[in-house]
Amino acid sequence: MSALSHPIFQDADKARRWLESHLWANGVVCGYCGCVDNATAMASRPGLYQCNAKECRKQFTVTVGTLFERSHIPLNKWLLAAFLICSSKKGISAHQMHRLLGITYKSAWFMMHRVREAMREGKFPGPMGGEGKIIEADETWIGGKEKNKHVGKRNKRNIGGMGKEAAFALVERGGKVRSFHVPEVTGKTLGPILSAQLHQKSSLMTDEGGQYYHAGKKFARHETINHSADEYVRGDAHTNTTEGYFSILKRGIIGTYHHVSQQHLKRYLAEFDFRYNERAALGVDDKERSERLLKGIVGKRLTYRSTNERHA
């Protein structure tokens, strides 16, 4: 049986019960006050509960406080969208999503950005690496080539990374990746990221770029590869793991999304980070990857400012 024919992707009520079993494993949780297992099921609508806490007394469902809250799109379509994004190694376009789900393109675009927001790690658990661990650091440029632009939009000064957005990635060999959208590739920009994200006992592998010179001294070992001299591997010194991650990122952006705006680049990076960190090589299949995504949906609802709210 195809994974796409699972009942939770076909029936909104079954999708709701499945979501309750995963988010409320220890009892019903009020989405407003956080009270656990102190609510009454309402007979007026399946899945609706009344919080019994004296200071709350609000009605809620399992979607309250999540990115699904107050959405008019059926919950089964939300879960299907999340599964499709998690199982597509190089991403899936909003146009394809809207055709598969039978919703508008605008709704599909909105859904996908909300799911990407759930993939973002709000706070990293701790520094990467450690004693005996190898971290690779590298950067890449996101943006179209000048020769592919309309002749009226070409800029002869845009050479290399000029006119493009920079993405910086840290990859632990055999482990996870953390990528960042950075304003520029300099020691002043990358140094603080390296210091904050890496354990000082780690071994750092980079190219010969001068932006790593001073930051590299803070770690147990720093090896550089001279790509300009056609050197790519020297013993265990290389950045091929990071290059491999960037190749997947570029295939997704060039082949699937075609264009990524500066404003949303961080969310696209989060999408590719999540799939890489929950990849099959680490023993995670599509089903488990989708379930792990649910951990990020709580507290990720984006709302407009209330009409009667005063500006600070």
Phi and psi in degrees as GROMACS dihedral restraints (atoms count N, CA, C in turn):
[ dihedral_restraints ]
;  ai    aj    ak    al  type     phi  dphi    fc
    3     4     5     6     1   -67.3    20    10
    4     5     6     7     1   145.4    20    10
    6     7     8     9     1   -63.2    20    10
    7     8     9    10     1   -29.1    20    10
    9    10    11    12     1   -72.5    20    10
   10    11    12    13     1   -14.4    20    10
   12    13    14    15     1   -92.9    20    10
   13    14    15    16     1     8.1    20    10
   15    16    17    18     1   -60.4    20    10
   16    17    18    19     1   140.5    20    10
   18    19    20    21     1   -54.7    20    10
   19    20    21    22     1   -31.4    20    10
   21    22    23    24     1   -70.0    20    10
   22    23    24    25     1   -16.5    20    10
   24    25    26    27     1   -93.8    20    10
   25    26    27    28     1    -6.7    20    10
   27    28    29    30     1  -110.5    20    10
   28    29    30    31     1   -26.3    20    10
   30    31    32    33     1  -129.3    20    10
   31    32    33    34     1   125.0    20    10
   33    34    35    36     1   -65.3    20    10
   34    35    36    37     1   -35.6    20    10
   36    37    38    39     1   -69.3    20    10
   37    38    39    40     1   -40.4    20    10
   39    40    41    42     1   -68.2    20    10
   40    41    42    43     1   -34.1    20    10
   42    43    44    45     1   -64.3    20    10
   43    44    45    46     1   -40.6    20    10
   45    46    47    48     1   -63.6    20    10
   46    47    48    49     1   -45.4    20    10
   48    49    50    51     1   -64.4    20    10
   49    50    51    52     1   -37.3    20    10
   51    52    53    54     1   -64.9    20    10
   52    53    54    55     1   -42.3    20    10
   54    55    56    57     1   -65.6    20    10
   55    56    57    58     1   -38.8    20    10
   57    58    59    60     1   -61.7    20    10
   58    59    60    61     1   -40.6    20    10
   60    61    62    63     1   -66.8    20    10
   61    62    63    64     1   -25.2    20    10
   63    64    65    66     1   -92.0    20    10
   64    65    66    67     1   -40.7    20    10
   66    67    68    69     1   -84.5    20    10
   67    68    69    70     1   -25.9    20    10
   69    70    71    72     1  -115.2    20    10
   70    71    72    73     1    47.0    20    10
   72    73    74    75     1   -63.0    20    10
   73    74    75    76     1   -27.9    20    10
   75    76    77    78     1  -106.2    20    10
   76    77    78    79     1    16.4    20    10
   78    79    80    81     1   122.6    20    10
   79    80    81    82     1   162.5    20    10
   81    82    83    84     1   -62.9    20    10
   82    83    84    85     1   130.7    20    10
   84    85    86    87     1  -115.6    20    10
   85    86    87    88     1   125.9    20    10
   87    88    89    90     1   -68.9    20    10
   88    89    90    91     1   126.7    20    10
   90    91    92    93     1   -73.9    20    10
   91    92    93    94     1    -7.1    20    10
   93    94    95    96     1  -101.6    20    10
   94    95    96    97     1   -49.8    20    10
   96    97    98    99     1  -107.9    20    10
   97    98    99   100     1   -10.2    20    10
   99   100   101   102     1    81.5    20    10
  100   101   102   103     1     6.8    20    10
  102   103   104   105     1   -64.2    20    10
  103   104   105   106     1   135.3    20    10
  105   106   107   108     1  -105.5    20    10
  106   107   108   109     1   130.5    20    10
  108   109   110   111     1    54.7    20    10
  109   110   111   112     1    41.3    20    10
  111   112   113   114     1  -137.8    20    10
  112   113   114   115     1    58.2    20    10
  114   115   116   117     1  -142.6    20    10
  115   116   117   118     1   156.8    20    10
  117   118   119   120     1  -113.9    20    10
  118   119   120   121     1   130.8    20    10
  120   121   122   123     1   -70.4    20    10
  121   122   123   124     1   132.9    20    10
  123   124   125   126     1   -90.7    20    10
  124   125   126   127     1   137.2    20    10
  126   127   128   129     1   -77.1    20    10
  127   128   129   130     1   -15.6    20    10
  129   130   131   132     1   -69.4    20    10
  130   131   132   133     1   -28.6    20    10
  132   133   134   135     1  -154.8    20    10
  133   134   135   136     1   131.7    20    10
  135   136   137   138     1   -60.4    20    10
  136   137   138   139     1   134.1    20    10
  138   139   140   141     1    89.0    20    10
  139   140   141   142     1    -3.7    20    10
  141   142   143   144     1   -94.4    20    10
  142   143   144   145     1   132.3    20    10
  144   145   146   147     1  -127.1    20    10
  145   146   147   148     1   154.9    20    10
  147   148   149   150     1  -114.0    20    10
  148   149   150   151     1   122.3    20    10
  150   151   152   153     1   -70.8    20    10
  151   152   153   154     1   132.9    20    10
  153   154   155   156     1   -92.7    20    10
  154   155   156   157     1    -2.3    20    10
  156   157   158   159     1   -65.3    20    10
  157   158   159   160     1   132.2    20    10
  159   160   161   162     1   -58.3    20    10
  160   161   162   163     1   -36.8    20    10
  162   163   164   165     1   -84.0    20    10
  163   164   165   166     1    -3.0    20    10
  165   166   167   168     1  -116.7    20    10
  166   167   168   169     1   -77.5    20    10
  168   169   170   171     1    60.6    20    10
  169   170   171   172     1    25.4    20    10
  171   172   173   174     1   -93.1    20    10
  172   173   174   175     1   155.9    20    10
  174   175   176   177     1   -91.9    20    10
  175   176   177   178     1   143.8    20    10
  177   178   179   180     1  -154.4    20    10
  178   179   180   181     1   165.2    20    10
  180   181   182   183     1  -126.3    20    10
  181   182   183   184     1   179.9    20    10
  183   184   185   186     1   -67.5    20    10
  184   185   186   187     1   -18.7    20    10
  186   187   188   189     1   -84.1    20    10
  187   188   189   190     1   -13.1    20    10
  189   190   191   192     1   -63.7    20    10
  190   191   192   193     1   131.2    20    10
  192   193   194   195     1    83.2    20    10
  193   194   195   196     1     5.9    20    10
  195   196   197   198     1  -117.1    20    10
  196   197   198   199     1   176.5    20    10
  198   199   200   201     1   -71.7    20    10
  199   200   201   202     1    -8.6    20    10
  201   202   203   204     1   -88.7    20    10
  202   203   204   205     1    -7.3    20    10
  204   205   206   207     1   -60.8    20    10
  205   206   207   208     1   134.4    20    10
  207   208   209   210     1    58.1    20    10
  208   209   210   211     1    22.8    20    10
  210   211   212   213     1   -84.0    20    10
  211   212   213   214     1   137.8    20    10
  213   214   215   216     1   -85.5    20    10
  214   215   216   217     1    -5.6    20    10
  216   217   218   219     1   -81.3    20    10
  217   218   219   220     1   130.0    20    10
  219   220   221   222     1   -54.3    20    10
  220   221   222   223     1   145.0    20    10
  222   223   224   225     1   -62.4    20    10
  223   224   225   226     1   -33.8    20    10
  225   226   227   228     1   -63.8    20    10
  226   227   228   229     1   -31.1    20    10
  228   229   230   231     1   -74.5    20    10
  229   230   231   232     1   -32.8    20    10
  231   232   233   234     1   -62.0    20    10
  232   233   234   235     1   -47.0    20    10
  234   235   236   237     1   -65.9    20    10
  235   236   237   238     1   -37.0    20    10
  237   238   239   240     1   -66.2    20    10
  238   239   240   241     1   -40.8    20    10
  240   241   242   243     1   -61.6    20    10
  241   242   243   244     1   -43.4    20    10
  243   244   245   246     1   -62.7    20    10
  244   245   246   247     1   -41.1    20    10
  246   247   248   249     1   -65.3    20    10
  247   248   249   250     1   -42.6    20    10
  249   250   251   252     1   -64.0    20    10
  250   251   252   253     1   -40.5    20    10
  252   253   254   255     1   -66.8    20    10
  253   254   255   256     1   -41.4    20    10
  255   256   257   258     1   -69.5    20    10
  256   257   258   259     1   -29.2    20    10
  258   259   260   261     1   -95.5    20    10
  259   260   261   262     1    -3.3    20    10
  261   262   263   264     1  -100.1    20    10
  262   263   264   265     1   105.4    20    10
  264   265   266   267     1   -57.9    20    10
  265   266   267   268     1   -37.1    20    10
  267   268   269   270     1  -108.6    20    10
  268   269   270   271     1    19.8    20    10
  270   271   272   273     1    87.9    20    10
  271   272   273   274     1   171.5    20    10
  273   274   275   276     1  -140.0    20    10
  274   275   276   277     1   134.6    20    10
  276   277   278   279     1   -74.8    20    10
  277   278   279   280     1   156.8    20    10
  279   280   281   282     1   -65.8    20    10
  280   281   282   283     1   -31.2    20    10
  282   283   284   285     1   -66.2    20    10
  283   284   285   286     1   -43.0    20    10
  285   286   287   288     1   -66.9    20    10
  286   287   288   289     1   -37.6    20    10
  288   289   290   291     1   -63.6    20    10
  289   290   291   292     1   -43.0    20    10
  291   292   293   294     1   -68.0    20    10
  292   293   294   295     1   -30.1    20    10
  294   295   296   297     1   -72.7    20    10
  295   296   297   298     1   -40.2    20    10
  297   298   299   300     1   -69.7    20    10
  298   299   300   301     1   -38.7    20    10
  300   301   302   303     1   -89.5    20    10
  301   302   303   304     1   -15.4    20    10
  303   304   305   306     1    72.8    20    10
  304   305   306   307     1    35.6    20    10
  306   307   308   309     1  -122.7    20    10
  307   308   309   310     1   173.6    20    10
  309   310   311   312     1   -71.8    20    10
  310   311   312   313     1   160.6    20    10
  312   313   314   315     1   -62.3    20    10
  313   314   315   316     1   -40.9    20    10
  315   316   317   318     1   -60.4    20    10
  316   317   318   319     1   -42.1    20    10
  318   319   320   321     1   -65.7    20    10
  319   320   321   322     1   -40.9    20    10
  321   322   323   324     1   -64.3    20    10
  322   323   324   325     1   -42.9    20    10
  324   325   326   327     1   -61.3    20    10
  325   326   327   328     1   -43.8    20    10
  327   328   329   330     1   -62.5    20    10
  328   329   330   331     1   -47.4    20    10
  330   331   332   333     1   -57.3    20    10
  331   332   333   334     1   -45.7    20    10
  333   334   335   336     1   -66.7    20    10
  334   335   336   337     1   -36.0    20    10
  336   337   338   339     1   -70.8    20    10
  337   338   339   340     1   -33.1    20    10
  339   340   341   342     1   -67.6    20    10
  340   341   342   343     1   -39.1    20    10
  342   343   344   345     1   -66.3    20    10
  343   344   345   346     1   -40.3    20    10
  345   346   347   348     1   -62.3    20    10
  346   347   348   349     1   -37.2    20    10
  348   349   350   351     1   -63.6    20    10
  349   350   351   352     1   -35.9    20    10
  351   352   353   354     1   -67.4    20    10
  352   353   354   355     1   -27.0    20    10
  354   355   356   357     1   -75.8    20    10
  355   356   357   358     1   -20.0    20    10
  357   358   359   360     1   -70.7    20    10
  358   359   360   361     1   136.9    20    10
  360   361   362   363     1   -82.9    20    10
  361   362   363   364     1   117.6    20    10
  363   364   365   366     1   -64.9    20    10
  364   365   366   367     1   -39.1    20    10
  366   367   368   369     1  -145.7    20    10
  367   368   369   370     1   126.1    20    10
  369   370   371   372     1   -69.4    20    10
  370   371   372   373     1   142.0    20    10
  372   373   374   375     1   -65.7    20    10
  373   374   375   376     1   -22.4    20    10
  375   376   377   378     1   166.4    20    10
  376   377   378   379     1  -179.6    20    10
  378   379   380   381     1   -68.0    20    10
  379   380   381   382     1   149.3    20    10
  381   382   383   384     1   -79.7    20    10
  382   383   384   385     1   157.5    20    10
  384   385   386   387     1    78.3    20    10
  385   386   387   388     1  -152.1    20    10
  387   388   389   390     1   144.2    20    10
  388   389   390   391     1  -171.3    20    10
  390   391   392   393     1   -61.9    20    10
  391   392   393   394     1   126.5    20    10
  393   394   395   396     1    83.2    20    10
  394   395   396   397     1    -2.3    20    10
  396   397   398   399     1   -97.8    20    10
  397   398   399   400     1   145.9    20    10
  399   400   401   402     1  -112.5    20    10
  400   401   402   403     1   128.9    20    10
  402   403   404   405     1  -116.4    20    10
  403   404   405   406     1   132.4    20    10
  405   406   407   408     1  -104.6    20    10
  406   407   408   409     1   137.2    20    10
  408   409   410   411     1  -125.4    20    10
  409   410   411   412     1   134.8    20    10
  411   412   413   414     1  -159.5    20    10
  412   413   414   415     1   167.6    20    10
  414   415   416   417     1  -131.8    20    10
  415   416   417   418     1   157.8    20    10
  417   418   419   420     1  -142.4    20    10
  418   419   420   421     1   168.1    20    10
  420   421   422   423     1  -116.5    20    10
  421   422   423   424     1   132.2    20    10
  423   424   425   426     1  -106.7    20    10
  424   425   426   427     1   120.4    20    10
  426   427   428   429     1   158.3    20    10
  427   428   429   430     1   155.5    20    10
  429   430   431   432     1   -74.0    20    10
  430   431   432   433     1   157.7    20    10
  432   433   434   435     1   -77.5    20    10
  433   434   435   436     1   145.6    20    10
  435   436   437   438     1   -60.7    20    10
  436   437   438   439     1   -36.2    20    10
  438   439   440   441     1   -67.2    20    10
  439   440   441   442     1   -19.8    20    10
  441   442   443   444     1   -91.8    20    10
  442   443   444   445     1    -5.2    20    10
  444   445   446   447     1   -85.1    20    10
  445   446   447   448     1   161.2    20    10
  447   448   449   450     1   -60.2    20    10
  448   449   450   451     1   142.2    20    10
  450   451   452   453     1   -55.3    20    10
  451   452   453   454     1   -30.3    20    10
  453   454   455   456     1   -77.2    20    10
  454   455   456   457     1   -12.7    20    10
  456   457   458   459     1  -108.1    20    10
  457   458   459   460     1     0.9    20    10
  459   460   461   462     1   -75.9    20    10
  460   461   462   463     1   144.6    20    10
  462   463   464   465     1  -128.5    20    10
  463   464   465   466     1   113.7    20    10
  465   466   467   468     1   -63.6    20    10
  466   467   468   469     1   -19.7    20    10
  468   469   470   471     1   -79.1    20    10
  469   470   471   472     1   -16.0    20    10
  471   472   473   474     1   -79.4    20    10
  472   473   474   475     1    85.9    20    10
  474   475   476   477     1  -110.8    20    10
  475   476   477   478     1   136.1    20    10
  477   478   479   480     1    67.2    20    10
  478   479   480   481     1  -117.9    20    10
  480   481   482   483     1   -90.0    20    10
  481   482   483   484     1    -0.7    20    10
  483   484   485   486     1   -63.5    20    10
  484   485   486   487     1   132.5    20    10
  486   487   488   489     1    79.5    20    10
  487   488   489   490     1     8.5    20    10
  489   490   491   492     1  -121.3    20    10
  490   491   492   493     1   170.6    20    10
  492   493   494   495     1  -100.9    20    10
  493   494   495   496     1   141.0    20    10
  495   496   497   498     1   -97.7    20    10
  496   497   498   499     1   135.3    20    10
  498   499   500   501     1  -120.4    20    10
  499   500   501   502     1   130.2    20    10
  501   502   503   504     1  -115.5    20    10
  502   503   504   505     1   132.1    20    10
  504   505   506   507     1  -129.2    20    10
  505   506   507   508     1   143.0    20    10
  507   508   509   510     1  -118.0    20    10
  508   509   510   511     1   123.1    20    10
  510   511   512   513     1  -124.7    20    10
  511   512   513   514     1   127.0    20    10
  513   514   515   516     1   -90.5    20    10
  514   515   516   517     1   127.3    20    10
  516   517   518   519     1   -60.6    20    10
  517   518   519   520     1   126.0    20    10
  519   520   521   522     1    75.5    20    10
  520   521   522   523     1     8.3    20    10
  522   523   524   525     1  -130.2    20    10
  523   524   525   526     1  -134.3    20    10
  525   526   527   528     1  -110.6    20    10
  526   527   528   529     1   173.6    20    10
  528   529   530   531     1  -123.6    20    10
  529   530   531   532     1   149.3    20    10
  531   532   533   534     1  -133.3    20    10
  532   533   534   535     1   121.3    20    10
  534   535   536   537     1  -119.2    20    10
  535   536   537   538     1   154.6    20    10
  537   538   539   540     1  -140.0    20    10
  538   539   540   541     1   141.2    20    10
  540   541   542   543     1   -88.6    20    10
  541   542   543   544     1   114.9    20    10
  543   544   545   546     1  -115.2    20    10
  544   545   546   547     1   148.8    20    10
  546   547   548   549     1   -70.0    20    10
  547   548   549   550     1   -30.9    20    10
  549   550   551   552     1  -159.3    20    10
  550   551   552   553     1   159.5    20    10
  552   553   554   555     1  -101.2    20    10
  553   554   555   556     1    90.2    20    10
  555   556   557   558     1  -139.5    20    10
  556   557   558   559     1   164.8    20    10
  558   559   560   561     1   -62.1    20    10
  559   560   561   562     1   -33.4    20    10
  561   562   563   564     1   -66.5    20    10
  562   563   564   565     1   -32.9    20    10
  564   565   566   567     1   -84.7    20    10
  565   566   567   568     1   -45.4    20    10
  567   568   569   570     1   -83.8    20    10
  568   569   570   571     1   -28.0    20    10
  570   571   572   573     1   -54.9    20    10
  571   572   573   574     1   -51.9    20    10
  573   574   575   576     1   -61.1    20    10
  574   575   576   577     1   -33.7    20    10
  576   577   578   579     1   -67.1    20    10
  577   578   579   580     1   -45.3    20    10
  579   580   581   582     1   -60.6    20    10
  580   581   582   583     1   -43.3    20    10
  582   583   584   585     1   -66.0    20    10
  583   584   585   586     1   -37.9    20    10
  585   586   587   588     1   -80.3    20    10
  586   587   588   589     1   -30.3    20    10
  588   589   590   591     1   -99.8    20    10
  589   590   591   592     1   -16.2    20    10
  591   592   593   594     1  -115.8    20    10
  592   593   594   595     1   143.3    20    10
  594   595   596   597     1   -72.8    20    10
  595   596   597   598     1   137.6    20    10
  597   598   599   600     1   -67.3    20    10
  598   599   600   601     1   -18.4    20    10
  600   601   602   603     1   -86.6    20    10
  601   602   603   604     1     4.6    20    10
  603   604   605   606     1   -77.6    20    10
  604   605   606   607     1   158.5    20    10
  606   607   608   609     1   -97.4    20    10
  607   608   609   610     1   128.5    20    10
  609   610   611   612     1  -106.8    20    10
  610   611   612   613     1   129.0    20    10
  612   613   614   615     1  -115.6    20    10
  613   614   615   616     1   126.0    20    10
  615   616   617   618     1  -141.4    20    10
  616   617   618   619     1   176.9    20    10
  618   619   620   621     1   -84.7    20    10
  619   620   621   622     1  -169.4    20    10
  621   622   623   624     1   -83.3    20    10
  622   623   624   625     1     6.8    20    10
  624   625   626   627     1   -56.2    20    10
  625   626   627   628     1   136.3    20    10
  627   628   629   630     1   -66.5    20    10
  628   629   630   631     1   -17.1    20    10
  630   631   632   633     1   -66.4    20    10
  631   632   633   634     1   -14.3    20    10
  633   634   635   636     1  -101.1    20    10
  634   635   636   637     1    -4.8    20    10
  636   637   638   639     1   -60.5    20    10
  637   638   639   640     1   -56.5    20    10
  639   640   641   642     1   -74.1    20    10
  640   641   642   643     1   -40.4    20    10
  642   643   644   645     1   -63.8    20    10
  643   644   645   646     1   -33.9    20    10
  645   646   647   648     1   -64.8    20    10
  646   647   648   649     1   -23.4    20    10
  648   649   650   651     1   -69.4    20    10
  649   650   651   652     1   -15.7    20    10
  651   652   653   654     1   -81.1    20    10
  652   653   654   655     1    -7.4    20    10
  654   655   656   657     1  -109.7    20    10
  655   656   657   658     1   164.4    20    10
  657   658   659   660     1   -59.2    20    10
  658   659   660   661     1   -31.9    20    10
  660   661   662   663     1  -156.0    20    10
  661   662   663   664     1   139.9    20    10
  663   664   665   666     1  -136.9    20    10
  664   665   666   667     1   114.5    20    10
  666   667   668   669     1  -112.0    20    10
  667   668   669   670     1   140.2    20    10
  669   670   671   672     1  -119.2    20    10
  670   671   672   673     1   147.0    20    10
  672   673   674   675     1  -113.2    20    10
  673   674   675   676     1   130.5    20    10
  675   676   677   678     1   -91.6    20    10
  676   677   678   679     1    86.4    20    10
  678   679   680   681     1   -64.6    20    10
  679   680   681   682     1   -31.7    20    10
  681   682   683   684     1   -65.9    20    10
  682   683   684   685     1   -20.3    20    10
  684   685   686   687     1  -102.1    20    10
  685   686   687   688     1    20.1    20    10
  687   688   689   690     1    61.0    20    10
  688   689   690   691     1    30.3    20    10
  690   691   692   693     1   -98.8    20    10
  691   692   693   694     1   125.0    20    10
  693   694   695   696     1  -124.1    20    10
  694   695   696   697     1   -25.2    20    10
  696   697   698   699     1  -141.4    20    10
  697   698   699   700     1   134.2    20    10
  699   700   701   702     1  -142.9    20    10
  700   701   702   703     1    96.5    20    10
  702   703   704   705     1    67.5    20    10
  703   704   705   706     1  -124.0    20    10
  705   706   707   708     1   -96.3    20    10
  706   707   708   709     1     8.6    20    10
  708   709   710   711     1   -91.7    20    10
  709   710   711   712     1   112.9    20    10
  711   712   713   714     1  -168.4    20    10
  712   713   714   715     1   167.0    20    10
  714   715   716   717     1  -122.1    20    10
  715   716   717   718     1    29.5    20    10
  717   718   719   720     1   -67.4    20    10
  718   719   720   721     1   -30.0    20    10
  720   721   722   723     1   -66.2    20    10
  721   722   723   724     1   -43.1    20    10
  723   724   725   726     1   -66.1    20    10
  724   725   726   727     1   -40.0    20    10
  726   727   728   729     1   -61.8    20    10
  727   728   729   730     1   -36.3    20    10
  729   730   731   732     1   -64.3    20    10
  730   731   732   733     1   -40.7    20    10
  732   733   734   735     1   -64.7    20    10
  733   734   735   736     1   -43.5    20    10
  735   736   737   738     1   -63.8    20    10
  736   737   738   739     1   -32.1    20    10
  738   739   740   741     1   -65.1    20    10
  739   740   741   742     1   -38.4    20    10
  741   742   743   744     1   -67.8    20    10
  742   743   744   745     1   -42.8    20    10
  744   745   746   747     1   -59.6    20    10
  745   746   747   748     1   -47.2    20    10
  747   748   749   750     1   -66.7    20    10
  748   749   750   751     1   -37.3    20    10
  750   751   752   753     1   -63.8    20    10
  751   752   753   754     1   -36.1    20    10
  753   754   755   756     1   -69.8    20    10
  754   755   756   757     1   -45.7    20    10
  756   757   758   759     1   -70.2    20    10
  757   758   759   760     1   -44.2    20    10
  759   760   761   762     1   -75.3    20    10
  760   761   762   763     1   -44.7    20    10
  762   763   764   765     1   -89.1    20    10
  763   764   765   766     1   -25.7    20    10
  765   766   767   768     1  -109.3    20    10
  766   767   768   769     1   -51.8    20    10
  768   769   770   771     1   -92.4    20    10
  769   770   771   772     1   -27.6    20    10
  771   772   773   774     1    68.3    20    10
  772   773   774   775     1   -43.0    20    10
  774   775   776   777     1  -141.4    20    10
  775   776   777   778     1   133.1    20    10
  777   778   779   780     1  -128.5    20    10
  778   779   780   781     1   124.2    20    10
  780   781   782   783     1   -77.8    20    10
  781   782   783   784     1   156.6    20    10
  783   784   785   786     1   -58.6    20    10
  784   785   786   787     1   -38.7    20    10
  786   787   788   789     1   -62.1    20    10
  787   788   789   790     1   -37.4    20    10
  789   790   791   792     1  -106.2    20    10
  790   791   792   793     1     3.7    20    10
  792   793   794   795     1   -56.8    20    10
  793   794   795   796     1   -38.0    20    10
  795   796   797   798     1   -60.2    20    10
  796   797   798   799     1   -33.7    20    10
  798   799   800   801     1   -74.6    20    10
  799   800   801   802     1   -36.4    20    10
  801   802   803   804     1   -66.4    20    10
  802   803   804   805     1   -39.2    20    10
  804   805   806   807     1   -62.3    20    10
  805   806   807   808     1   -40.0    20    10
  807   808   809   810     1   -62.5    20    10
  808   809   810   811     1   -38.0    20    10
  810   811   812   813     1   -61.7    20    10
  811   812   813   814     1   -49.0    20    10
  813   814   815   816     1   -72.1    20    10
  814   815   816   817     1   -33.7    20    10
  816   817   818   819     1   -59.8    20    10
  817   818   819   820     1   -47.4    20    10
  819   820   821   822     1   -60.3    20    10
  820   821   822   823     1   -48.8    20    10
  822   823   824   825     1   -64.8    20    10
  823   824   825   826     1   -36.2    20    10
  825   826   827   828     1   -67.8    20    10
  826   827   828   829     1   -40.9    20    10
  828   829   830   831     1   -73.0    20    10
  829   830   831   832     1   -20.0    20    10
  831   832   833   834     1  -117.9    20    10
  832   833   834   835     1    45.6    20    10
  834   835   836   837     1   -87.7    20    10
  835   836   837   838     1   166.8    20    10
  837   838   839   840     1   -63.0    20    10
  838   839   840   841     1   -31.5    20    10
  840   841   842   843     1   -63.9    20    10
  841   842   843   844     1   -21.2    20    10
  843   844   845   846     1   -98.7    20    10
  844   845   846   847     1    11.4    20    10
  846   847   848   849     1    85.1    20    10
  847   848   849   850     1    21.1    20    10
  849   850   851   852     1  -110.5    20    10
  850   851   852   853     1   122.1    20    10
  852   853   854   855     1   -94.2    20    10
  853   854   855   856     1   178.9    20    10
  855   856   857   858     1   -60.3    20    10
  856   857   858   859     1   -41.4    20    10
  858   859   860   861     1   -63.1    20    10
  859   860   861   862     1   -48.5    20    10
  861   862   863   864     1   -67.7    20    10
  862   863   864   865     1   -35.0    20    10
  864   865   866   867     1   -62.6    20    10
  865   866   867   868     1   -41.4    20    10
  867   868   869   870     1   -66.3    20    10
  868   869   870   871     1   -38.4    20    10
  870   871   872   873     1   -67.3    20    10
  871   872   873   874     1   -36.4    20    10
  873   874   875   876     1   -68.9    20    10
  874   875   876   877     1   -28.4    20    10
  876   877   878   879     1   -60.6    20    10
  877   878   879   880     1   -33.0    20    10
  879   880   881   882     1   -60.4    20    10
  880   881   882   883     1   -24.5    20    10
  882   883   884   885     1   -64.3    20    10
  883   884   885   886     1   -21.1    20    10
  885   886   887   888     1   -98.5    20    10
  886   887   888   889     1     0.1    20    10
  888   889   890   891     1   -82.8    20    10
  889   890   891   892     1   -19.5    20    10
  891   892   893   894     1   -76.7    20    10
  892   893   894   895     1   131.5    20    10
  894   895   896   897     1    76.8    20    10
  895   896   897   898     1    14.9    20    10
  897   898   899   900     1  -108.7    20    10
  898   899   900   901     1    14.8    20    10
  900   901   902   903     1   -76.0    20    10
  901   902   903   904     1   129.8    20    10
  903   904   905   906     1  -102.6    20    10
  904   905   906   907     1   129.1    20    10
  906   907   908   909     1  -127.0    20    10
  907   908   909   910     1   162.5    20    10
  909   910   911   912     1   -80.2    20    10
  910   911   912   913     1   155.0    20    10
  912   913   914   915     1   -63.6    20    10
  913   914   915   916     1   137.4    20    10
  915   916   917   918     1   -61.4    20    10
  916   917   918   919     1   144.3    20    10
  918   919   920   921     1   -66.2    20    10
  919   920   921   922     1   -24.6    20    10
  921   922   923   924     1  -105.6    20    10
  922   923   924   925     1    11.9    20    10
  924   925   926   927     1   -85.7    20    10
  925   926   927   928     1   133.5    20    10
  927   928   929   930     1   -78.9    20    10
  928   929   930   931     1   143.4    20    10
  930   931   932   933     1   -74.0    20    10
  931   932   933   934     1   142.8    20    10
